[in-house]
Amino acid sequence: MSALHRWLDRFCARHPGFGIPNLMKYIVIGNVVVFLLDQFSNGLCSALLSFSPAAIAQGQVWRVVSFVFIPVSSGSTFFSRVILLAISLYFYWFIGNILEREWGSAKFTLFYAVGVVLTILAGLATRGAGVTMFYVNMSMFFSFASLYPDMQVLFFFIPMKVKWLAWLDLALFAVECVRYLIGGAPVLCLLPLVAVVNYLIFFWPELAGLLGRTARRRRYTASKKTVNFQKAARQAQQQKGYIHKCAVCGKTDTDYPNEEFRYCSKCNGYYCYCSEHIHNHVHIQ
């Protein structure tokens, strides 16, 4: 996975003109146009653009890519469909532009193209059943949530961090796969996997680094030295009224609340120093 990621980075660096600037703008415009045409044709436009292996085999080759512009909308009334489509298109346009600024046009275009190719392959296996751009959009959301996990969005008017929404979507994918397995259609599990695989192809090194940092932080927090230090700090605060005290000048965090205190790793013991003496003291052995 890492080797593939490095190859993709090299490809994007060597071919900066490969990308389509403002790609999501054209995707959104295409969705809006198809949605409007559907209202006048009773859905005929989407029917002509949808992914269908049988129709492609008969020469309707545009269906290989035209399904990208079919809007993924729901709602029982025209007004509800318009509102839901507007919200979803704005959201995907928003996160798509952020990813393009973060990665560059070449990498983001390649990310979207790989998602489309994975969707086509899954669609061939499912004979066109359930093929939409929903899962490509979800892989885009997973990447956004990994880059900005603490950003808050409104979920049914409730502020929620995007990382929790990403975990919720992943759980729903798992439930969806279980439902397909129970229903005797395991091949449909390939569709949710499009989002996960596309995300891992482009985000695996960052994800591995994040998991590694989390594991190291947990080991450090659980280490004996850290536990002993935290215990000593609590005892010092209860007995002496402060936590940090400079071993050179005697400043404490109680008397100087805005002072920064550090502990020296070269001293033998838990010796604390203020910002003035952390780099200007004799190491205690």
C-alpha positions in Angstrom: 0.0 0.0 0.0 2.8 2.4 0.9 4.7 1.6 -2.4 1.5 2.4 -4.4 1.0 5.6 -2.5 4.6 6.7 -3.2 4.1 5.8 -6.9 1.0 8.0 -7.0 2.8 10.9 -5.4 5.6 10.6 -7.9 3.1 10.5 -10.7 1.3 13.6 -9.5 4.7 15.4 -9.0 5.9 14.5 -12.6 2.5 15.3 -14.2 1.2 18.5 -12.6 -1.0 19.2 -15.7 -2.9 15.9 -15.3 -5.4 17.4 -12.9 -8.6 19.2 -13.7 -8.7 22.4 -11.6 -12.0 23.0 -9.8 -13.1 19.5 -10.6 -15.9 19.4 -8.1 -17.4 22.6 -9.7 -18.0 20.7 -12.9 -19.3 17.6 -11.1 -21.8 19.8 -9.2 -22.9 21.6 -12.4 -23.4 18.3 -14.2 -25.5 17.0 -11.3 -27.7 20.1 -11.3 -28.2 19.9 -15.1 -29.2 16.2 -15.0 -31.5 16.8 -12.0 -33.3 19.6 -13.9 -33.6 17.6 -17.1 -35.0 14.7 -15.1 -37.9 16.9 -13.9 -38.9 17.6 -17.5 -38.3 14.0 -18.8 -39.7 12.0 -15.9 -36.3 10.6 -15.0 -35.4 9.7 -18.6 -32.1 11.6 -18.6 -30.8 9.6 -15.6 -32.0 6.4 -17.2 -29.9 7.2 -20.4 -26.8 8.1 -18.3 -26.9 5.3 -15.7 -24.3 2.6 -15.6 -25.5 -0.5 -17.4 -23.1 -3.3 -18.5 -25.7 -4.7 -20.9 -26.3 -1.3 -22.6 -22.5 -0.6 -22.8 -22.1 -4.0 -24.5 -24.6 -2.8 -27.1 -22.6 0.3 -27.9 -23.8 2.9 -25.4 -20.2 3.5 -24.2 -21.0 6.9 -22.7 -22.5 5.1 -19.7 -19.0 4.1 -18.6 -18.5 7.6 -17.2 -21.9 9.5 -17.6 -23.2 8.0 -14.3 -20.8 10.4 -12.5 -23.3 13.2 -13.2 -26.4 11.4 -11.9 -27.4 13.1 -8.7 -27.7 11.0 -5.6 -30.9 12.5 -4.1 -33.9 11.3 -2.1 -37.1 12.7 -0.9 -40.8 12.2 -1.4 -41.5 15.6 -2.8 -39.9 17.9 -5.3 -39.1 20.5 -2.7 -37.5 18.0 -0.3 -35.4 16.5 -3.2 -34.2 20.0 -4.1 -33.2 20.8 -0.5 -31.4 17.6 0.1 -29.6 17.7 -3.2 -28.5 21.3 -2.6 -27.2 20.4 0.8 -25.3 17.3 -0.4 -23.8 19.0 -3.5 -22.7 22.0 -1.5 -21.1 19.7 1.2 -19.2 17.6 -1.4 -18.2 20.7 -3.3 -16.9 22.2 -0.1 -14.8 19.2 1.0 -13.7 18.5 -2.6 -12.2 22.0 -2.8 -10.5 21.6 0.5 -8.9 18.3 -0.6 -7.8 19.9 -3.9 -6.1 22.7 -2.0 -4.5 20.2 0.3 -3.3 17.7 -2.3 -3.2 19.7 -5.5 -5.4 19.4 -8.6 -3.4 16.4 -10.0 -3.7 14.2 -6.9 -7.3 15.1 -6.2 -8.3 14.4 -9.8 -6.4 11.0 -9.7 -8.2 10.3 -6.4 -11.6 10.9 -7.9 -10.7 9.0 -11.1 -9.5 5.9 -9.1 -12.8 6.0 -7.2 -14.7 6.0 -10.5 -12.7 3.1 -11.8 -13.3 1.1 -8.6 -17.0 1.9 -8.9 -17.0 0.7 -12.6 -15.3 -2.6 -11.6 -17.7 -3.1 -8.7 -20.6 -2.3 -11.1 -19.4 -5.0 -13.6 -19.4 -7.5 -10.8 -22.9 -6.5 -9.6 -24.2 -6.2 -13.2 -24.9 -2.5 -12.7 -26.9 -2.9 -9.5 -26.5 0.0 -7.0 -23.9 1.9 -9.0 -23.9 5.5 -8.0 -21.3 8.1 -7.0 -22.3 7.9 -3.3 -19.4 5.7 -2.3 -16.8 7.8 -4.1 -18.2 10.8 -2.3 -17.9 8.9 1.0 -14.3 8.1 0.3 -13.8 11.9 -0.2 -15.5 12.5 3.2 -13.3 9.9 5.0 -10.2 11.7 3.6 -11.6 15.1 4.7 -12.4 13.7 8.2 -8.9 12.4 8.6 -7.3 15.7 7.6 -9.7 17.8 9.8 -11.1 15.4 12.4 -12.1 18.1 14.9 -14.0 20.4 12.5 -17.6 20.6 13.5 -20.6 20.4 11.2 -24.3 20.4 11.9 -25.9 16.9 11.9 -29.6 17.3 12.1 -28.9 20.8 13.7 -26.6 19.2 16.2 -22.9 20.3 16.1 -20.8 17.2 15.7 -17.1 16.6 14.8 -16.6 15.1 11.4 -14.5 12.3 12.8 -17.5 10.9 14.7 -19.6 11.2 11.5 -17.0 9.3 9.6 -17.0 6.5 12.2 -20.8 6.5 12.1 -20.8 6.1 8.3 -18.2 3.3 8.6 -20.5 1.5 11.0 -23.4 1.9 8.6 -21.3 0.4 5.8 -20.6 -2.6 8.1 -24.4 -3.0 8.7 -25.1 -2.6 5.0 -22.6 -5.4 4.2 -24.1 -7.7 6.8 -27.6 -7.0 5.3 -26.2 -8.0 1.9 -24.7 -11.1 3.2 -27.9 -12.1 5.0 -30.0 -11.3 2.0 -27.9 -13.6 -0.2 -26.3 -10.9 -2.3 -22.6 -10.8 -1.1 -21.4 -9.3 -4.3 -23.1 -6.0 -3.4 -20.6 -5.7 -0.5 -18.2 -4.5 -3.2 -20.0 -1.2 -3.4 -19.3 0.0 0.2 -15.7 -1.3 -0.2 -15.1 1.2 -3.0 -15.1 4.0 -0.4 -12.8 2.2 2.0 -10.3 1.0 -0.6 -10.1 4.4 -2.4 -9.5 6.0 1.0 -6.8 3.6 2.0 -5.0 3.8 -1.4 -4.5 7.6 -0.9 -4.4 7.9 2.8 -2.7 4.8 4.2 0.6 6.4 5.2 -1.1 9.2 7.1 -3.5 6.7 8.7 -0.6 4.4 9.7 1.3 7.4 11.1 -1.8 8.5 13.1 -2.3 5.0 14.5 1.4 4.8 15.4 1.4 8.1 17.2 -1.8 7.1 19.1 -0.1 3.8 20.2 3.1 5.5 21.3 1.0 8.1 23.3 -0.9 5.3 25.1 2.4 3.5 25.9 3.9 6.6 27.2 0.8 7.5 29.3 0.7 3.9 30.7 4.5 3.8 31.4 5.7 3.4 35.0 7.8 6.6 34.8 4.8 8.7 33.6 2.5 7.2 36.2 5.0 7.9 39.0 5.5 11.5 37.7 1.8 12.2 37.6 1.4 10.7 41.1 4.3 12.9 42.4 2.8 15.9 40.8 -0.5 15.4 42.5 1.1 14.8 45.9 3.2 18.0 45.4 0.1 20.0 44.6 -1.8 18.7 47.7 1.1 19.1 50.1 2.8 22.3 48.9 0.1 24.1 46.9 1.9 24.0 43.6 2.8 21.5 40.9 5.9 23.0 39.2 8.9 24.6 41.0 12.1 25.7 39.4 15.1 23.9 41.0 17.3 26.9 40.4 15.4 30.1 41.3 12.4 28.6 43.1 9.7 30.0 40.9 6.4 28.1 41.2 3.4 27.8 38.9 1.3 29.2 41.7 3.3 32.4 42.0 3.9 32.7 38.3 0.9 31.2 36.5 2.0 32.5 33.1 5.5 31.0 33.3 6.4 27.9 31.3 8.0 25.0 33.3 9.9 22.0 31.8 11.5 18.9 33.2 15.0 18.0 32.2 15.5 14.5 30.8 19.2 14.6 31.5 18.9 15.2 35.3 18.6 12.1 37.5 15.1 12.6 38.9 12.1 14.8 38.4 13.8 18.2 38.4 11.8 21.1 37.1 13.1 24.4 35.6 11.5 27.6 34.5 12.0 28.9 30.9 15.0 30.9 32.0 16.9 28.0 33.5 15.7 24.9 31.4 18.7 25.4 29.1 20.9 27.1 31.8 21.5 24.8 34.7 23.9 22.1 36.0 22.5 18.6 35.4 21.9 16.8 38.6 23.3 13.2 38.6 
